[in-house]
Amino acid sequence: MPVMVGIVSYGSYVPYRRLKRAAIAQALGTPAGKGERAVASFDEDSVSMAVEAARDALRTVPSATIGTLLFATTTPPYAEKLNAAIVGAAARLPLEIRAADLTGSVRAGLPALLQGADAARGGAPALVAMADCRLAAPEGKSEQAGGDGAAAFVVGSEGVIAEIEATASVTREFLDTWRTPGERFAHGWEERFALTQVYAPLLGKAIHDVLAKATVTPDALTTMILDAPNPRAADEIVRGMKLEPAQLGDSLALTVGQTGAAHAGLLLANVLAAAKPGDRILVATASDGADAVLLRVTDAAADYRQPRSVGRLIESKGDVAYASYLKWREILPTEPPRRPDPERPAGPPMFRSETWKFGFVGSRCDACGTPQLPPQHVCVHCQARDRMMPYPFADRRAKIATFTLDRLAYSLNPPTVNVVVDYDGGGRFLCEMTDCEPETVAIGDEVEMTFRRMYTAGGVHNYFWKARPKR
Amino acid sequence: MASNGIKDRVAIVGMGCTQFGEHWDKGPDDLLIDAAYAAYESAGVDPKDVDAYWLGTMGQLSGLALSVPLKIPYKPVTHVENYCATGSESLRQACYAVASGAYDIAMAIGVEKLKDSGFSGLVVSDPPNDGTLGNMTAPASFSLLAPAYFKKYGLDPDQGKDVLSRIAWKNHRNGAKNPKAQFRKEVPLETIKNSPKVADPLGIMDCSGVSDGSAAAIVVRAEDAHKFTKDPIFIKALSFVAGPGEGPLAQGYDFTTFREVVASATDAYHQAGITKPREQISMAEVHDCFTPTELVLYEDLGFSPRGTAWKDVLAGFFDLEGTLPVNPDGGLKSFGHPIGASGLRMMYEMWLQLRGEAGARQIKRPTLGLTHNLGGMPGRCVSFVSIVGR
């Protein structure tokens, strides 16, 4: 009997900011779509969002057990340099992992999950992170339809909560959506062509094949998740399969938007949150071909608790003005402040401080027990030398001891909120605070840590940690 | 092991200070030459008689920054740097050098040319690093004091803002009487209170002036002082400390004090034999880089009991006509803050006041003056305290 593999744990991430489609329409004088889309903040990108989802997925699985890391995105911050390595460092994965970026198509998410499953079939679990920061030219449909977000899964053979029963994939060469290196916005062919000639037939075939392999009929599906570039392709499939409306997973179109390579994963994470043992979930995605995965929820899922559900993240939000969004994405150029440009972080110091900078691991004095960050050699409390043990702070809650709003510092989103935070269990740090309404920040507020892109200088993305209000 | 001090062993016998402000027509060399020659003249010494120099300025790598423009012929010139306390550090080194007997006459000089950078506010660049050091401006780091102080002592934000504005108002009022100050006019309280925000709750009028300037002092051993002037001023105490930086690192520090200032003040008072600073000190020049700094310094220097400085501010205790005038020359706020020069500028006011040369802002018969100079940020700074007298 083949080894059972499947999803062991999962995490998701929807950024805090929302852009109302009506606000875009109002600014541009175009027809307004319904609802809103999630917007990665000025200090987020696909890597930082993948880290947030991966951290959530790793709350129930020790990161030391992971053997493979795959990162799927169409918006990698680096065109050359392993983006997955940043995710791995921030998630504190071990040195001995195989890691790869999967990119080039919004289809990348589900194949990454399947490759992770293949890797895990032979041994250690795989962490599969998928994230996208969908960017489209103003006035286009994609600008309104797109969304930013991330999902992450640990796939393995032990403690499986959703077993992969069958998979099917089809790939064809055709021209629908494309973007060459250096271009910011994708081009698209006339929609009717891909809808009638490609997506409906390919998606239909992948779904048919996966059900046939598992000998499951459509009526046995608890939920079907369809992620297609054109929602009408999904509608046709649903009609053809005679599915009940209750069998369809939420597309998150009204609350998040289509999150590219992350979308199938994000929809799946949302469905898994409410899944019960025995449920059958079919996930299918189409773009440059199609993939379909049939999952069966196991008994182990009954005891699985997802600390931060997609639903909770959707409810935790604050608006962003369209003009701010355009500034954040550097679509709208602005007058630079009369302050020096930020300096490019240097390679050797980043290498030396990898566990601190990326993993937010401080130290704890073995002589007096005082936690401190950044990691020290000489204890700030008892001055003992080199009695320090690594001490992770990333998942610790903290309270604001004092704060300031810096209106002079360079930022795409002034004012920069700086906070001094005291961690539960000891340790203090002075850092930026993000995803907050500056006017409401107060001494005593509870915060948690989040991995962010501080700025980009000289082509180097400077990642580090910030505080944010509890989500 | 002890900090023994050099009470009454060294005297300042001459000082020079340029106008502070926007010197579009002068570079750092021009400012240095102006201040140095004013100090030579004030002490009545020929440049060739000065045995050693200490230069305080940011970012320069050697004493050549002084020896070349002044054409100092083959003598020791040392460049020192200690953040915004750099000027005081150059004075401290020069004083110790003559006290030790190594040299007879030394000059301490500081200069900064900030207005050529083209940037708003002070710019300090870090060595190559891992990108985790943060991007906080000076007003933001000092504004951390304000909400912490207000909360601890029960001031609502509006009350707190009134106190801070009153400090800036006083310093502008003093600076208006000072021909060498960068800003020489009184500013109404309402204007200060409503000035554009820089780092909440601080507005632009809570910040010291970005300024160009230079100041210099000539020091000799006390027994030689009267050969140069009939009114020397004597060093009673010099204290300098650098902290371990525990403020942003260890819980417990509450951002309503500078432990470095408390340590340097305690040391200085010990050296000078002062037990009741609030009564014994006649006047002080303190490091009012931002208004909450001055508020907290009143308590750290022992001028006000903890939690009460804000009441003293509102009561006018530190006004020019008050019991303990602070920043009679206008302070960093109104006189301006060219980093390397500021510590010596503070001493220049002591020099004028103790000799009765302060004109419209002359304090009645001062006997002991204090200068306080700091650099860094709350919880992670260097602090200097001097006490001088007749």
Interface residues (C-beta under 8 A of the other chain):
Chain A: P337 R338 R339 P340 P342 E343 P345 A346 P348 P349 M350 R352 S353 W356 K357 T370 Q372 L373 P374 Q376 V380 H381 A401 T402 F403 T404 L405 D406 R407 L408 A409 Y410 S411 P415 T416 N418 V420 D422 G426 G427 R428 F429 L430 C431 E432 P438 I443 M454 Y455 N462 Y463 F464
Chain B: G118 F119 S120 G121 V123 S125 D126 P128 N129 D130 G131 T132 G134 N135 M136 T137 P139 A140 S141 S143 L144 L145 A146 P147 A148 K151 K197 V198 A199 D200 P244 G245 E246 P248 L249 A250 Q251 Y253 D254 F255
